[in-house]
Amino acid sequence: MKSIMTLAAAVLIVVSQAHAEETAPPGDPEAGATVFKKCMACHKVGPNAKSGVGPTLNGVVGRPAGADPDYSYSNAMKKSGLIWDELTLTTYLHAPRKLVPGTKMAFPGIKKDQEIADVIAYLKEFDARGQ
């Protein structure tokens, strides 16, 4: 069962990546700061960010899923094998529970491609230290 879920997630990523490469708009970090307000109830960024309901997102672009040592992730997230590159983040932010069934993230997703591109551009501005 686990291998079927892993295979299904991999197929979803490949299909989503192909679609995202065709349609991904350029992101605007300033607009992304506004979109990120939807995320702030659970996630923080910046030099003083701390994990809370969700993990900090400093340096998230490029890091493995489930890698923030200060956050207690679901087993599904820890075992997902995902790397948070732009394409995987795009897929996840559209529908988190579809990409990682069993994730603790209750957020329903962001439906607009431009908003996703903007929030990813915003997150890319923060390295692992929040600088």
Backbone as XML, in Angstrom:
<?xml version="1.0"?>
<chain id="A" units="angstrom">
  <residue number="1" name="MET">
    <atom name="N" x="0.821" y="-1.189" z="0.000"/>
    <atom name="CA" x="0.000" y="0.000" z="0.000"/>
    <atom name="C" x="0.870" y="1.260" z="0.000"/>
  </residue>
  <residue number="2" name="LYS">
    <atom name="N" x="1.928" y="1.223" z="0.834"/>
    <atom name="CA" x="2.826" y="2.376" z="0.915"/>
    <atom name="C" x="3.482" y="2.644" z="-0.438"/>
  </residue>
  <residue number="3" name="SER">
    <atom name="N" x="3.909" y="1.598" z="-1.145"/>
    <atom name="CA" x="4.569" y="1.793" z="-2.437"/>
    <atom name="C" x="3.591" y="2.329" z="-3.473"/>
  </residue>
  <residue number="4" name="ILE">
    <atom name="N" x="2.311" y="1.948" z="-3.368"/>
    <atom name="CA" x="1.298" y="2.484" z="-4.292"/>
    <atom name="C" x="1.108" y="3.974" z="-4.039"/>
  </residue>
  <residue number="5" name="MET">
    <atom name="N" x="1.064" y="4.375" z="-2.752"/>
    <atom name="CA" x="0.918" y="5.802" z="-2.432"/>
    <atom name="C" x="2.126" y="6.584" z="-2.905"/>
  </residue>
  <residue number="6" name="THR">
    <atom name="N" x="3.316" y="6.019" z="-2.727"/>
    <atom name="CA" x="4.528" y="6.690" z="-3.174"/>
    <atom name="C" x="4.531" y="6.834" z="-4.691"/>
  </residue>
  <residue number="7" name="LEU">
    <atom name="N" x="4.140" y="5.781" z="-5.396"/>
    <atom name="CA" x="4.073" y="5.819" z="-6.850"/>
    <atom name="C" x="3.035" y="6.841" z="-7.303"/>
  </residue>
  <residue number="8" name="ALA">
    <atom name="N" x="1.885" y="6.874" z="-6.658"/>
    <atom name="CA" x="0.836" y="7.834" z="-7.020"/>
    <atom name="C" x="1.323" y="9.262" z="-6.802"/>
  </residue>
  <residue number="9" name="ALA">
    <atom name="N" x="2.017" y="9.509" z="-5.700"/>
    <atom name="CA" x="2.552" y="10.845" z="-5.434"/>
    <atom name="C" x="3.588" y="11.217" z="-6.492"/>
  </residue>
  <residue number="10" name="ALA">
    <atom name="N" x="4.435" y="10.277" z="-6.889"/>
    <atom name="CA" x="5.454" y="10.542" z="-7.903"/>
    <atom name="C" x="4.815" y="10.880" z="-9.245"/>
  </residue>
  <residue number="11" name="VAL">
    <atom name="N" x="3.768" y="10.139" z="-9.616"/>
    <atom name="CA" x="3.071" y="10.418" z="-10.878"/>
    <atom name="C" x="2.436" y="11.795" z="-10.822"/>
  </residue>
  <residue number="12" name="LEU">
    <atom name="N" x="1.808" y="12.130" z="-9.691"/>
    <atom name="CA" x="1.193" y="13.444" z="-9.538"/>
    <atom name="C" x="2.234" y="14.551" z="-9.677"/>
  </residue>
  <residue number="13" name="ILE">
    <atom name="N" x="3.395" y="14.362" z="-9.094"/>
    <atom name="CA" x="4.459" y="15.369" z="-9.183"/>
    <atom name="C" x="4.904" y="15.534" z="-10.628"/>
  </residue>
  <residue number="14" name="VAL">
    <atom name="N" x="5.140" y="14.435" z="-11.331"/>
    <atom name="CA" x="5.611" y="14.522" z="-12.720"/>
    <atom name="C" x="4.582" y="15.233" z="-13.589"/>
  </residue>
  <residue number="15" name="VAL">
    <atom name="N" x="3.318" y="14.856" z="-13.463"/>
    <atom name="CA" x="2.269" y="15.489" z="-14.256"/>
    <atom name="C" x="2.142" y="16.965" z="-13.882"/>
  </residue>
  <residue number="16" name="SER">
    <atom name="N" x="2.166" y="17.252" z="-12.589"/>
    <atom name="CA" x="2.055" y="18.638" z="-12.148"/>
    <atom name="C" x="3.251" y="19.465" z="-12.593"/>
  </residue>
  <residue number="17" name="GLN">
    <atom name="N" x="4.440" y="18.870" z="-12.556"/>
    <atom name="CA" x="5.629" y="19.593" z="-12.980"/>
    <atom name="C" x="5.551" y="19.927" z="-14.453"/>
  </residue>
  <residue number="18" name="ALA">
    <atom name="N" x="5.102" y="18.995" z="-15.262"/>
    <atom name="CA" x="4.970" y="19.253" z="-16.700"/>
    <atom name="C" x="3.969" y="20.387" z="-16.926"/>
  </residue>
  <residue number="19" name="HIS">
    <atom name="N" x="2.862" y="20.354" z="-16.198"/>
    <atom name="CA" x="1.859" y="21.414" z="-16.320"/>
    <atom name="C" x="2.418" y="22.742" z="-15.812"/>
  </residue>
  <residue number="20" name="ALA">
    <atom name="N" x="3.104" y="22.707" z="-14.673"/>
    <atom name="CA" x="3.639" y="23.934" z="-14.088"/>
    <atom name="C" x="4.682" y="24.572" z="-14.996"/>
  </residue>
  <residue number="21" name="GLU">
    <atom name="N" x="5.519" y="23.750" z="-15.642"/>
    <atom name="CA" x="6.532" y="24.292" z="-16.540"/>
    <atom name="C" x="5.896" y="25.005" z="-17.722"/>
  </residue>
  <residue number="22" name="GLU">
    <atom name="N" x="4.734" y="24.529" z="-18.144"/>
    <atom name="CA" x="4.046" y="25.150" z="-19.272"/>
    <atom name="C" x="3.329" y="26.426" z="-18.880"/>
  </residue>
  <residue number="23" name="THR">
    <atom name="N" x="2.843" y="26.496" z="-17.621"/>
    <atom name="CA" x="1.940" y="27.574" z="-17.243"/>
    <atom name="C" x="2.416" y="28.459" z="-16.101"/>
  </residue>
  <residue number="24" name="ALA">
    <atom name="N" x="3.522" y="28.141" z="-15.477"/>
    <atom name="CA" x="3.945" y="28.877" z="-14.291"/>
    <atom name="C" x="4.258" y="30.337" z="-14.616"/>
  </residue>
  <residue number="25" name="PRO">
    <atom name="N" x="3.520" y="31.251" z="-13.978"/>
    <atom name="CA" x="3.821" y="32.665" z="-14.178"/>
    <atom name="C" x="5.035" y="33.058" z="-13.336"/>
  </residue>
  <residue number="26" name="PRO">
    <atom name="N" x="5.714" y="34.141" z="-13.700"/>
    <atom name="CA" x="6.805" y="34.602" z="-12.843"/>
    <atom name="C" x="6.233" y="35.132" z="-11.530"/>
  </residue>
  <residue number="27" name="GLY">
    <atom name="N" x="6.941" y="34.882" z="-10.453"/>
    <atom name="CA" x="6.476" y="35.316" z="-9.140"/>
    <atom name="C" x="6.975" y="36.702" z="-8.779"/>
  </residue>
  <residue number="28" name="ASP">
    <atom name="N" x="6.190" y="37.400" z="-7.993"/>
    <atom name="CA" x="6.510" y="38.733" z="-7.486"/>
    <atom name="C" x="6.597" y="38.637" z="-5.960"/>
  </residue>
  <residue number="29" name="PRO">
    <atom name="N" x="7.811" y="38.779" z="-5.395"/>
    <atom name="CA" x="7.972" y="38.624" z="-3.950"/>
    <atom name="C" x="7.140" y="39.621" z="-3.135"/>
  </residue>
  <residue number="30" name="GLU">
    <atom name="N" x="6.970" y="40.822" z="-3.646"/>
    <atom name="CA" x="6.174" y="41.822" z="-2.914"/>
    <atom name="C" x="4.709" y="41.371" z="-2.835"/>
  </residue>
  <residue number="31" name="ALA">
    <atom name="N" x="4.176" y="40.902" z="-3.939"/>
    <atom name="CA" x="2.811" y="40.370" z="-3.927"/>
    <atom name="C" x="2.755" y="39.104" z="-3.069"/>
  </residue>
  <residue number="32" name="GLY">
    <atom name="N" x="3.828" y="38.328" z="-3.069"/>
    <atom name="CA" x="3.897" y="37.118" z="-2.263"/>
    <atom name="C" x="3.835" y="37.392" z="-0.777"/>
  </residue>
  <residue number="33" name="ALA">
    <atom name="N" x="4.374" y="38.535" z="-0.345"/>
    <atom name="CA" x="4.277" y="38.908" z="1.077"/>
    <atom name="C" x="2.818" y="39.064" z="1.479"/>
  </residue>
  <residue number="34" name="THR">
    <atom name="N" x="2.010" y="39.586" z="0.578"/>
    <atom name="CA" x="0.579" y="39.723" z="0.847"/>
    <atom name="C" x="-0.093" y="38.351" z="0.871"/>
  </residue>
  <residue number="35" name="VAL">
    <atom name="N" x="0.226" y="37.497" z="-0.095"/>
    <atom name="CA" x="-0.345" y="36.142" z="-0.143"/>
    <atom name="C" x="0.054" y="35.367" z="1.109"/>
  </residue>
  <residue number="36" name="PHE">
    <atom name="N" x="1.280" y="35.567" z="1.584"/>
    <atom name="CA" x="1.781" y="34.836" z="2.746"/>
    <atom name="C" x="0.948" y="35.108" z="3.998"/>
  </residue>
  <residue number="37" name="LYS">
    <atom name="N" x="0.189" y="36.173" z="4.018"/>
    <atom name="CA" x="-0.680" y="36.441" z="5.168"/>
    <atom name="C" x="-1.664" y="35.299" z="5.390"/>
  </residue>
  <residue number="38" name="LYS">
    <atom name="N" x="-2.005" y="34.569" z="4.322"/>
    <atom name="CA" x="-2.874" y="33.397" z="4.446"/>
    <atom name="C" x="-2.183" y="32.278" z="5.219"/>
  </residue>
  <residue number="39" name="CYS">
    <atom name="N" x="-0.865" y="32.306" z="5.247"/>
    <atom name="CA" x="-0.061" y="31.236" z="5.836"/>
    <atom name="C" x="0.391" y="31.553" z="7.269"/>
  </residue>
  <residue number="40" name="MET">
    <atom name="N" x="0.320" y="32.830" z="7.621"/>
    <atom name="CA" x="0.939" y="33.297" z="8.866"/>
    <atom name="C" x="0.307" y="32.773" z="10.152"/>
  </residue>
  <residue number="41" name="ALA">
    <atom name="N" x="-0.894" y="32.252" z="10.091"/>
    <atom name="CA" x="-1.481" y="31.687" z="11.304"/>
    <atom name="C" x="-0.675" y="30.470" z="11.774"/>
  </residue>
  <residue number="42" name="CYS">
    <atom name="N" x="-0.021" y="29.809" z="10.847"/>
    <atom name="CA" x="0.716" y="28.584" z="11.173"/>
    <atom name="C" x="2.216" y="28.664" z="10.906"/>
  </residue>
  <residue number="43" name="HIS">
    <atom name="N" x="2.642" y="29.468" z="9.934"/>
    <atom name="CA" x="4.041" y="29.505" z="9.503"/>
    <atom name="C" x="4.649" y="30.893" z="9.696"/>
  </residue>
  <residue number="44" name="LYS">
    <atom name="N" x="5.939" y="30.902" z="9.992"/>
    <atom name="CA" x="6.677" y="32.148" z="10.168"/>
    <atom name="C" x="7.930" y="32.121" z="9.296"/>
  </residue>
  <residue number="45" name="VAL">
    <atom name="N" x="8.401" y="33.324" z="8.945"/>
    <atom name="CA" x="9.678" y="33.504" z="8.263"/>
    <atom name="C" x="10.383" y="34.695" z="8.900"/>
  </residue>
  <residue number="46" name="GLY">
    <atom name="N" x="11.676" y="34.777" z="8.683"/>
    <atom name="CA" x="12.452" y="35.898" z="9.197"/>
    <atom name="C" x="13.427" y="35.439" z="10.263"/>
  </residue>
  <residue number="47" name="PRO">
    <atom name="N" x="14.324" y="36.345" z="10.676"/>
    <atom name="CA" x="15.399" y="35.973" z="11.597"/>
    <atom name="C" x="14.922" y="35.491" z="12.968"/>
  </residue>
  <residue number="48" name="ASN">
    <atom name="N" x="13.761" y="35.907" z="13.416"/>
    <atom name="CA" x="13.266" y="35.503" z="14.732"/>
    <atom name="C" x="12.145" y="34.466" z="14.661"/>
  </residue>
  <residue number="49" name="ALA">
    <atom name="N" x="11.959" y="33.863" z="13.492"/>
    <atom name="CA" x="10.863" y="32.911" z="13.292"/>
    <atom name="C" x="11.057" y="31.662" z="14.146"/>
  </residue>
  <residue number="50" name="LYS">
    <atom name="N" x="9.965" y="31.177" z="14.699"/>
    <atom name="CA" x="9.950" y="29.946" z="15.487"/>
    <atom name="C" x="8.829" y="29.060" z="14.972"/>
  </residue>
  <residue number="51" name="SER">
    <atom name="N" x="9.032" y="27.754" z="15.071"/>
    <atom name="CA" x="7.975" y="26.818" z="14.714"/>
    <atom name="C" x="6.839" y="26.955" z="15.705"/>
  </residue>
  <residue number="52" name="GLY">
    <atom name="N" x="5.633" y="26.746" z="15.223"/>
    <atom name="CA" x="4.446" y="26.787" z="16.066"/>
    <atom name="C" x="3.512" y="25.700" z="15.596"/>
  </residue>
  <residue number="53" name="VAL">
    <atom name="N" x="2.336" y="26.099" z="15.118"/>
    <atom name="CA" x="1.388" y="25.140" z="14.557"/>
    <atom name="C" x="2.026" y="24.444" z="13.357"/>
  </residue>
  <residue number="54" name="GLY">
    <atom name="N" x="2.795" y="25.188" z="12.584"/>
    <atom name="CA" x="3.533" y="24.652" z="11.440"/>
    <atom name="C" x="5.006" y="24.990" z="11.573"/>
  </residue>
  <residue number="55" name="PRO">
    <atom name="N" x="5.844" y="24.391" z="10.737"/>
    <atom name="CA" x="7.279" y="24.680" z="10.795"/>
    <atom name="C" x="7.598" y="26.059" z="10.229"/>
  </residue>
  <residue number="56" name="THR">
    <atom name="N" x="8.750" y="26.594" z="10.609"/>
    <atom name="CA" x="9.220" y="27.822" z="9.980"/>
    <atom name="C" x="9.499" y="27.523" z="8.511"/>
  </residue>
  <residue number="57" name="LEU">
    <atom name="N" x="9.399" y="28.541" z="7.692"/>
    <atom name="CA" x="9.619" y="28.356" z="6.257"/>
    <atom name="C" x="10.883" y="29.056" z="5.770"/>
  </residue>
  <residue number="58" name="ASN">
    <atom name="N" x="11.762" y="29.421" z="6.686"/>
    <atom name="CA" x="13.058" y="29.961" z="6.288"/>
    <atom name="C" x="13.827" y="28.884" z="5.531"/>
  </residue>
  <residue number="59" name="GLY">
    <atom name="N" x="14.308" y="29.221" z="4.348"/>
    <atom name="CA" x="15.108" y="28.289" z="3.564"/>
    <atom name="C" x="14.330" y="27.090" z="3.047"/>
  </residue>
  <residue number="60" name="VAL">
    <atom name="N" x="13.015" y="27.190" z="2.982"/>
    <atom name="CA" x="12.206" y="26.037" z="2.576"/>
    <atom name="C" x="12.436" y="25.638" z="1.123"/>
  </residue>
  <residue number="61" name="VAL">
    <atom name="N" x="12.656" y="26.614" z="0.247"/>
    <atom name="CA" x="12.842" y="26.285" z="-1.171"/>
    <atom name="C" x="14.185" y="25.581" z="-1.336"/>
  </residue>
  <residue number="62" name="GLY">
    <atom name="N" x="14.112" y="24.321" z="-1.720"/>
    <atom name="CA" x="15.308" y="23.500" z="-1.892"/>
    <atom name="C" x="15.565" y="22.524" z="-0.763"/>
  </residue>
  <residue number="63" name="ARG">
    <atom name="N" x="14.837" y="22.627" z="0.341"/>
    <atom name="CA" x="15.103" y="21.721" z="1.456"/>
    <atom name="C" x="14.189" y="20.496" z="1.377"/>
  </residue>
  <residue number="64" name="PRO">
    <atom name="N" x="14.627" y="19.400" z="1.977"/>
    <atom name="CA" x="13.782" y="18.197" z="2.010"/>
    <atom name="C" x="12.559" y="18.413" z="2.904"/>
  </residue>
  <residue number="65" name="ALA">
    <atom name="N" x="11.459" y="17.799" z="2.543"/>
    <atom name="CA" x="10.256" y="17.850" z="3.377"/>
    <atom name="C" x="10.544" y="17.184" z="4.715"/>
  </residue>
  <residue number="66" name="GLY">
    <atom name="N" x="9.986" y="17.752" z="5.764"/>
    <atom name="CA" x="10.141" y="17.171" z="7.097"/>
    <atom name="C" x="11.497" y="17.393" z="7.720"/>
  </residue>
  <residue number="67" name="ALA">
    <atom name="N" x="12.223" y="18.430" z="7.279"/>
    <atom name="CA" x="13.613" y="18.593" z="7.714"/>
    <atom name="C" x="13.840" y="19.649" z="8.796"/>
  </residue>
  <residue number="68" name="ASP">
    <atom name="N" x="12.831" y="20.418" z="9.178"/>
    <atom name="CA" x="13.030" y="21.426" z="10.225"/>
    <atom name="C" x="13.145" y="20.686" z="11.560"/>
  </residue>
  <residue number="69" name="PRO">
    <atom name="N" x="14.313" y="20.740" z="12.207"/>
    <atom name="CA" x="14.515" y="19.966" z="13.432"/>
    <atom name="C" x="13.662" y="20.447" z="14.609"/>
  </residue>
  <residue number="70" name="ASP">
    <atom name="N" x="13.110" y="21.642" z="14.499"/>
    <atom name="CA" x="12.319" y="22.197" z="15.590"/>
    <atom name="C" x="10.820" y="21.969" z="15.432"/>
  </residue>
  <residue number="71" name="TYR">
    <atom name="N" x="10.448" y="21.088" z="14.490"/>
    <atom name="CA" x="9.027" y="20.846" z="14.264"/>
    <atom name="C" x="8.739" y="19.346" z="14.249"/>
  </residue>
  <residue number="72" name="SER">
    <atom name="N" x="7.616" y="18.966" z="14.798"/>
    <atom name="CA" x="7.198" y="17.563" z="14.839"/>
    <atom name="C" x="6.263" y="17.277" z="13.667"/>
  </residue>
  <residue number="73" name="TYR">
    <atom name="N" x="6.822" y="16.733" z="12.597"/>
    <atom name="CA" x="6.078" y="16.461" z="11.370"/>
    <atom name="C" x="5.269" y="15.168" z="11.480"/>
  </residue>
  <residue number="74" name="SER">
    <atom name="N" x="4.250" y="15.055" z="10.633"/>
    <atom name="CA" x="3.518" y="13.800" z="10.500"/>
    <atom name="C" x="4.450" y="12.754" z="9.884"/>
  </residue>
  <residue number="75" name="ASN">
    <atom name="N" x="4.157" y="11.499" z="10.138"/>
    <atom name="CA" x="4.937" y="10.429" z="9.508"/>
    <atom name="C" x="4.845" y="10.521" z="7.994"/>
  </residue>
  <residue number="76" name="ALA">
    <atom name="N" x="3.666" y="10.897" z="7.487"/>
    <atom name="CA" x="3.482" y="11.015" z="6.037"/>
    <atom name="C" x="4.455" y="12.029" z="5.446"/>
  </residue>
  <residue number="77" name="MET">
    <atom name="N" x="4.638" y="13.155" z="6.113"/>
    <atom name="CA" x="5.548" y="14.183" z="5.600"/>
    <atom name="C" x="6.997" y="13.717" z="5.722"/>
  </residue>
  <residue number="78" name="LYS">
    <atom name="N" x="7.350" y="13.142" z="6.865"/>
    <atom name="CA" x="8.729" y="12.681" z="7.063"/>
    <atom name="C" x="9.122" y="11.619" z="6.046"/>
  </residue>
  <residue number="79" name="LYS">
    <atom name="N" x="8.162" y="10.784" z="5.651"/>
    <atom name="CA" x="8.452" y="9.678" z="4.738"/>
    <atom name="C" x="8.153" y="10.010" z="3.278"/>
  </residue>
  <residue number="80" name="SER">
    <atom name="N" x="7.757" y="11.245" z="2.994"/>
    <atom name="CA" x="7.332" y="11.607" z="1.634"/>
    <atom name="C" x="8.470" y="11.584" z="0.622"/>
  </residue>
  <residue number="81" name="GLY">
    <atom name="N" x="9.688" y="11.873" z="1.070"/>
    <atom name="CA" x="10.823" y="11.905" z="0.159"/>
    <atom name="C" x="10.842" y="13.137" z="-0.747"/>
  </residue>
  <residue number="82" name="LEU">
    <atom name="N" x="9.980" y="14.093" z="-0.470"/>
    <atom name="CA" x="9.898" y="15.291" z="-1.314"/>
    <atom name="C" x="11.027" y="16.268" z="-1.028"/>
  </residue>
  <residue number="83" name="ILE">
    <atom name="N" x="11.389" y="17.007" z="-2.057"/>
    <atom name="CA" x="12.278" y="18.158" z="-1.936"/>
    <atom name="C" x="11.433" y="19.362" z="-2.338"/>
  </residue>
  <residue number="84" name="TRP">
    <atom name="N" x="11.439" y="20.393" z="-1.534"/>
    <atom name="CA" x="10.599" y="21.563" z="-1.800"/>
    <atom name="C" x="11.205" y="22.474" z="-2.865"/>
  </residue>
  <residue number="85" name="ASP">
    <atom name="N" x="11.268" y="21.976" z="-4.088"/>
    <atom name="CA" x="11.649" y="22.851" z="-5.198"/>
    <atom name="C" x="10.387" y="23.599" z="-5.632"/>
  </residue>
  <residue number="86" name="GLU">
    <atom name="N" x="10.526" y="24.515" z="-6.566"/>
    <atom name="CA" x="9.390" y="25.342" z="-6.965"/>
    <atom name="C" x="8.229" y="24.520" z="-7.515"/>
  </residue>
  <residue number="87" name="LEU">
    <atom name="N" x="8.533" y="23.504" z="-8.291"/>
    <atom name="CA" x="7.462" y="22.704" z="-8.890"/>
    <atom name="C" x="6.728" y="21.870" z="-7.849"/>
  </residue>
  <residue number="88" name="THR">
    <atom name="N" x="7.456" y="21.295" z="-6.910"/>
    <atom name="CA" x="6.811" y="20.505" z="-5.862"/>
    <atom name="C" x="5.993" y="21.412" z="-4.942"/>
  </residue>
  <residue number="89" name="LEU">
    <atom name="N" x="6.542" y="22.576" z="-4.608"/>
    <atom name="CA" x="5.776" y="23.534" z="-3.797"/>
    <atom name="C" x="4.496" y="23.962" z="-4.506"/>
  </residue>
  <residue number="90" name="THR">
    <atom name="N" x="4.580" y="24.170" z="-5.809"/>
    <atom name="CA" x="3.395" y="24.560" z="-6.574"/>
    <atom name="C" x="2.323" y="23.482" z="-6.471"/>
  </residue>
  <residue number="91" name="THR">
    <atom name="N" x="2.711" y="22.248" z="-6.668"/>
    <atom name="CA" x="1.773" y="21.131" z="-6.570"/>
    <atom name="C" x="1.191" y="21.045" z="-5.157"/>
  </residue>
  <residue number="92" name="TYR">
    <atom name="N" x="2.046" y="21.144" z="-4.160"/>
    <atom name="CA" x="1.612" y="21.034" z="-2.763"/>
    <atom name="C" x="0.681" y="22.178" z="-2.380"/>
  </residue>
  <residue number="93" name="LEU">
    <atom name="N" x="1.037" y="23.383" z="-2.765"/>
    <atom name="CA" x="0.226" y="24.537" z="-2.369"/>
    <atom name="C" x="-1.142" y="24.550" z="-3.044"/>
  </residue>
  <residue number="94" name="HIS">
    <atom name="N" x="-1.274" y="23.900" z="-4.186"/>
    <atom name="CA" x="-2.589" y="23.755" z="-4.813"/>
    <atom name="C" x="-3.494" y="22.866" z="-3.958"/>
  </residue>
  <residue number="95" name="ALA">
    <atom name="N" x="-2.967" y="21.772" z="-3.438"/>
    <atom name="CA" x="-3.773" y="20.796" z="-2.692"/>
    <atom name="C" x="-2.858" y="19.953" z="-1.800"/>
  </residue>
  <residue number="96" name="PRO">
    <atom name="N" x="-2.518" y="20.452" z="-0.617"/>
    <atom name="CA" x="-1.555" y="19.760" z="0.246"/>
    <atom name="C" x="-1.889" y="18.296" z="0.532"/>
  </residue>
  <residue number="97" name="ARG">
    <atom name="N" x="-3.124" y="17.999" z="0.836"/>
    <atom name="CA" x="-3.495" y="16.630" z="1.225"/>
    <atom name="C" x="-3.534" y="15.666" z="0.044"/>
  </residue>
  <residue number="98" name="LYS">
    <atom name="N" x="-3.594" y="16.196" z="-1.173"/>
    <atom name="CA" x="-3.522" y="15.317" z="-2.343"/>
    <atom name="C" x="-2.090" y="14.856" z="-2.573"/>
  </residue>
  <residue number="99" name="LEU">
    <atom name="N" x="-1.132" y="15.762" z="-2.375"/>
    <atom name="CA" x="0.267" y="15.388" z="-2.599"/>
    <atom name="C" x="0.809" y="14.556" z="-1.446"/>
  </residue>
  <residue number="100" name="VAL">
    <atom name="N" x="0.436" y="14.914" z="-0.226"/>
    <atom name="CA" x="0.925" y="14.189" z="0.957"/>
    <atom name="C" x="-0.277" y="13.769" z="1.807"/>
  </residue>
  <residue number="101" name="PRO">
    <atom name="N" x="-0.916" y="12.664" z="1.419"/>
    <atom name="CA" x="-2.023" y="12.170" z="2.248"/>
    <atom name="C" x="-1.506" y="11.880" z="3.659"/>
  </residue>
  <residue number="102" name="GLY">
    <atom name="N" x="-2.211" y="12.383" z="4.659"/>
    <atom name="CA" x="-1.784" y="12.185" z="6.041"/>
    <atom name="C" x="-0.991" y="13.345" z="6.609"/>
  </residue>
  <residue number="103" name="THR">
    <atom name="N" x="-0.758" y="14.403" z="5.813"/>
    <atom name="CA" x="-0.070" y="15.580" z="6.340"/>
    <atom name="C" x="-0.918" y="16.217" z="7.439"/>
  </residue>
  <residue number="104" name="LYS">
    <atom name="N" x="-0.270" y="16.890" z="8.374"/>
    <atom name="CA" x="-0.998" y="17.601" z="9.421"/>
    <atom name="C" x="-1.540" y="18.933" z="8.906"/>
  </residue>
  <residue number="105" name="MET">
    <atom name="N" x="-1.066" y="19.370" z="7.742"/>
    <atom name="CA" x="-1.469" y="20.679" z="7.227"/>
    <atom name="C" x="-2.940" y="20.644" z="6.809"/>
  </residue>
  <residue number="106" name="ALA">
    <atom name="N" x="-3.740" y="21.430" z="7.515"/>
    <atom name="CA" x="-5.191" y="21.451" z="7.269"/>
    <atom name="C" x="-5.579" y="22.483" z="6.213"/>
  </residue>
  <residue number="107" name="PHE">
    <atom name="N" x="-4.646" y="23.279" z="5.765"/>
    <atom name="CA" x="-4.898" y="24.330" z="4.786"/>
    <atom name="C" x="-5.435" y="23.714" z="3.488"/>
  </residue>
  <residue number="108" name="PRO">
    <atom name="N" x="-6.521" y="24.265" z="2.938"/>
    <atom name="CA" x="-7.121" y="23.666" z="1.740"/>
    <atom name="C" x="-6.329" y="23.898" z="0.450"/>
  </residue>
  <residue number="109" name="GLY">
    <atom name="N" x="-5.445" y="24.870" z="0.453"/>
    <atom name="CA" x="-4.645" y="25.145" z="-0.732"/>
    <atom name="C" x="-4.918" y="26.521" z="-1.301"/>
  </residue>
  <residue number="110" name="ILE">
    <atom name="N" x="-4.055" y="26.921" z="-2.207"/>
    <atom name="CA" x="-4.182" y="28.191" z="-2.927"/>
    <atom name="C" x="-4.556" y="27.829" z="-4.357"/>
  </residue>
  <residue number="111" name="LYS">
    <atom name="N" x="-5.617" y="28.384" z="-4.856"/>
    <atom name="CA" x="-6.135" y="27.970" z="-6.173"/>
    <atom name="C" x="-5.532" y="28.747" z="-7.343"/>
  </residue>
  <residue number="112" name="LYS">
    <atom name="N" x="-5.093" y="29.969" z="-7.106"/>
    <atom name="CA" x="-4.595" y="30.799" z="-8.208"/>
    <atom name="C" x="-3.095" y="30.587" z="-8.414"/>
  </residue>
  <residue number="113" name="ASP">
    <atom name="N" x="-2.727" y="30.215" z="-9.655"/>
    <atom name="CA" x="-1.324" y="29.982" z="-9.987"/>
    <atom name="C" x="-0.453" y="31.193" z="-9.707"/>
  </residue>
  <residue number="114" name="GLN">
    <atom name="N" x="-0.954" y="32.376" z="-9.984"/>
    <atom name="CA" x="-0.156" y="33.585" z="-9.753"/>
    <atom name="C" x="0.132" y="33.772" z="-8.271"/>
  </residue>
  <residue number="115" name="GLU">
    <atom name="N" x="-0.834" y="33.527" z="-7.418"/>
    <atom name="CA" x="-0.607" y="33.667" z="-5.977"/>
    <atom name="C" x="0.434" y="32.660" z="-5.486"/>
  </residue>
  <residue number="116" name="ILE">
    <atom name="N" x="0.388" y="31.456" z="-6.024"/>
    <atom name="CA" x="1.383" y="30.449" z="-5.644"/>
    <atom name="C" x="2.771" y="30.886" z="-6.101"/>
  </residue>
  <residue number="117" name="ALA">
    <atom name="N" x="2.884" y="31.344" z="-7.326"/>
    <atom name="CA" x="4.182" y="31.817" z="-7.838"/>
    <atom name="C" x="4.693" y="32.977" z="-6.985"/>
  </residue>
  <residue number="118" name="ASP">
    <atom name="N" x="3.794" y="33.860" z="-6.591"/>
    <atom name="CA" x="4.187" y="35.019" z="-5.782"/>
    <atom name="C" x="4.670" y="34.602" z="-4.395"/>
  </residue>
  <residue number="119" name="VAL">
    <atom name="N" x="3.946" y="33.695" z="-3.745"/>
    <atom name="CA" x="4.360" y="33.293" z="-2.398"/>
    <atom name="C" x="5.675" y="32.507" z="-2.448"/>
  </residue>
  <residue number="120" name="ILE">
    <atom name="N" x="5.891" y="31.721" z="-3.485"/>
    <atom name="CA" x="7.173" y="31.020" z="-3.625"/>
    <atom name="C" x="8.297" y="32.026" z="-3.841"/>
  </residue>
  <residue number="121" name="ALA">
    <atom name="N" x="8.072" y="33.037" z="-4.664"/>
    <atom name="CA" x="9.086" y="34.089" z="-4.868"/>
    <atom name="C" x="9.401" y="34.784" z="-3.545"/>
  </residue>
  <residue number="122" name="TYR">
    <atom name="N" x="8.396" y="35.008" z="-2.734"/>
    <atom name="CA" x="8.586" y="35.616" z="-1.416"/>
    <atom name="C" x="9.417" y="34.698" z="-0.510"/>
  </residue>
  <residue number="123" name="LEU">
    <atom name="N" x="9.059" y="33.426" z="-0.460"/>
    <atom name="CA" x="9.784" y="32.484" z="0.393"/>
    <atom name="C" x="11.230" y="32.327" z="-0.038"/>
  </residue>
  <residue number="124" name="LYS">
    <atom name="N" x="11.504" y="32.443" z="-1.317"/>
    <atom name="CA" x="12.881" y="32.322" z="-1.819"/>
    <atom name="C" x="13.785" y="33.427" z="-1.289"/>
  </residue>
  <residue number="125" name="GLU">
    <atom name="N" x="13.189" y="34.504" z="-0.789"/>
    <atom name="CA" x="13.990" y="35.604" z="-0.246"/>
    <atom name="C" x="14.594" y="35.283" z="1.117"/>
  </residue>
  <residue number="126" name="PHE">
    <atom name="N" x="14.158" y="34.193" z="1.751"/>
    <atom name="CA" x="14.617" y="33.865" z="3.103"/>
    <atom name="C" x="15.513" y="32.640" z="3.073"/>
  </residue>
  <residue number="127" name="ASP">
    <atom name="N" x="16.758" y="32.819" z="3.512"/>
    <atom name="CA" x="17.650" y="31.672" z="3.634"/>
    <atom name="C" x="17.329" y="30.934" z="4.931"/>
  </residue>
  <residue number="128" name="ALA">
    <atom name="N" x="18.083" y="29.912" z="5.266"/>
    <atom name="CA" x="17.805" y="29.085" z="6.448"/>
    <atom name="C" x="17.834" y="29.890" z="7.745"/>
  </residue>
  <residue number="129" name="ARG">
    <atom name="N" x="18.552" y="31.002" z="7.763"/>
    <atom name="CA" x="18.611" y="31.850" z="8.958"/>
    <atom name="C" x="17.547" y="32.943" z="8.966"/>
  </residue>
  <residue number="130" name="GLY">
    <atom name="N" x="16.761" y="32.997" z="7.897"/>
    <atom name="CA" x="15.720" y="34.013" z="7.812"/>
    <atom name="C" x="16.219" y="35.344" z="7.316"/>
  </residue>
  <residue number="131" name="GLN">
    <atom name="N" x="17.372" y="35.341" z="6.712"/>
    <atom name="CA" x="17.978" y="36.578" z="6.206"/>
    <atom name="C" x="17.549" y="36.839" z="4.775"/>
  </residue>
</chain>
